[in-house]
Amino acid sequence: MSKKVLIVDDAAFMRMMIKNILLDGGFEIAGEAENGRQAIEIFKKIRPDLVTMDITMPELDGIDAVREIMEIDREAKIIICSAMGQEAMVIDAIQAGAKDFVVKPFKPDRVLAAIKKIFSN
Amino acid sequence: MDNRQYLQMFFDESSEYLQLLNENVLLLEGDPENEEVINAVFRAAHSVKGMSATMGFTKLTDLTHKVENILSKVRNKELHINEEIINLLFAGLDHIKQLIEDIKNNGEEVSDVRDYLNQLDDFLNRDQNSGQASVREVTAQEYDFTSYLSLSEEEQQEIAQKIKEQDAIYNIEVVLDESCLLKNVRGYMILKKAQELGYLAKSYPTLKEIEDEDFGLSIYFILVSSMFTEDMEEILKDIVDVKEVILEPSELTIFPAVKEEEAREDKQKSPKSLANIQVAPTVRVDINKLDLLMNMVGELLINKTRLEGLKISSEIYQDIIQQLDRVTMELHHIVMQIRMVPIGGIFNRFPRMVRDLSKELTKEIELVVEGADTELDRSIIDELGDPLMHLIRNAIDHGIEHPAEREKKGKSSKGTILLNAYQKGSEIIIEVEDDGAGIDPDFITRKALKKGLVTTEEVENMDDKEKLYLIFHPGFSTSEEVTDLSGRGVGMDVVKRVVESLDGQVFIESEQDLGTRFIISLPLTLAITQALMVKIDQEIFAIPLGAISETLMINPNDIRQVRGQDVIVLRDTTIPIVEGSCKLNLNVEYGKYTEREEISVVIITSGERQVGLIVDELLNQQEIVIKSLGNYLVNTKNISGATIVGDGDVALILDVRNIA
């Protein structure tokens, strides 16, 4: 069965981008959220196999969202979608429990490789 | 990857972000310390950068990246908002907008933004508080682990504390791939992973340094572990972006020391989960689909009306009709709701414009926006942007005087433009009001005469109000010198034309030295409305309910004559009455109504004017779907459209604004 992914990004454009990459990679998109708060709500409901998480978002940023999701499910697999220049924040997110990160602009093979590694461990 | 499919979305969303940026930078100008706003600006700029990079628009990415740098400094309190920064940001936003326009029009980024980028660089360099860069030299590639990392006496002792019998000490170098992005983070993850494998005795760079250190492509560390070397190698190699792992046993031998360990556990308690906030998910829908939906609802409505017309006497039929009525009403209501958007969407453009123009013209102007949450049909809102912009430009350019002049007139030096929207019955009223010089009717007429738009005779019969309305005449532009703002060919006639095409009207109120107010009245929606059906000469006509103030049955004796015009007196107001058949040019003998015992009159209101329309018979009230008459018949006098009635016949809709 294909893995269910929750995509979190405040830009619909980015969500669309990631969505298409993941769909091409054989994943199922279980939900989309445009801020951290929404991500947590949806996470509780659908319990996805993987979350792609943007960092800078209104309402609740990606780092706090990672913290809260890890609180809900210690096994949650979260991959951070970051831009250049956000090193410190990505590290915070990894500390909070994110499994890996990918950097915008996204290269499909990179994104998929990172995700596959997460699932293979 | 073909990005074209994302282009429309990119345009849509980037323009939303631009709007947001403009609004918030403007807010910042007034409230420089507002962190929430700073964060919002930063986020939006960041998102635009991400989108541009993904689409492969390099200039945009560069530009937004630099703008983001400034914002980031502001956010970290390294920079404080001042006028220069605000101007730089606004200029940046304009460039971003220009580049996006370029892409829209030419498919590539044509504009040259180098000057601006240099300007930004200069600014950033100038403002750099000479923060000392701590870049460590990465030396020759000749492989000698100890030149990167060696253990001091103390560190060796520390290892002795941790090491166990079966442990060994390893020197490990992990080499990252050149294409690795965010090396620091990757390095951090590698060291974290190393910590899981054993005791991380020392590393270059250290976990603490790694965030802000440029360390080339290799990370060196000394690990104390009991794992098999192959396993360690495999685990490290499996990390994304790791190109090579060089792992060799250290020459050091350290024996375990006698140790007493205190297990210290730092249990990190995350803050308790926050309040439950329900966020209703939303979808973006193509506006054309909504139009289509509206059309379908219209069709449904027509058929419902036809069904009602059957008047079958059966209980089931009555029941179905009632249900159908309820469902279609609700459906109509919901579709309307979906199509309604707050007018704030276009109002929000103007603060920035007012700011820029007032600076340019060295006028002091405050823009007050009210009723931004007033909702209007989407299709109307889209059209309104330009007319409103024109009115506001006019107010800034021609209306508001220079501060010195204002003071001479005894007004405050700062002028005010009020942009207001509200609902009034089934109409939406939008007002653009300034407290400027007002419009001089005689100046207008002189202009109009000079341009040959009117004759002297015509002018003599005009009152001040009519003179004012000359500015709506095509080809009228009062601007003496054509400035950058108004008077660029787009005149008031365009404003009037657009508003009228939306089935609306424009009014002017102006008083010398006190100011001018433009009032735009628009119907709530264009598609479906309630109407009173009337019969005039055997034909059925629809009169939109919004324009009807009441209906009367009068007696011929009630009719008076004022200057040859038939009038009735209704609650002390004299209202002229006109014959529907005459207005519509129907082929019947006019004036016959006085012979009737009772005359049906519909009182129609348009703006301040009222008129009583004489009809043969009042039929019923019903919802009608407004259909345009098509391009050839669009200017038919006194008819604004058509609708289909119950029996499938076409009924014309009276253009009440013209009749009144």
Interface residues (C-beta under 8 A of the other chain):
Chain A: D10 A11 A12 F13 M14 M16 M17 R37 Q38 I40 E41 T56 M57 P58 L60 R67 E68 M70 E71 I72 S82 A83 M84 G85 Q86 E87 A88 V90 I91 I94 D100 F101 V103 K104 P105 F106 P108 R110 A113 A114 K117 S120 N121
Chain B: M1 Y6 M9 F10 E13 S14 A40 F42 R43 H46 S47 K49 G50 M51 A53 T54 G56 H65 E68 S72 L181 L182 N184 V185 Y188 M189 K192 E211 D212 D238 I239 V240 S270 S273 L274 N276 I277 Q278 V279 R284
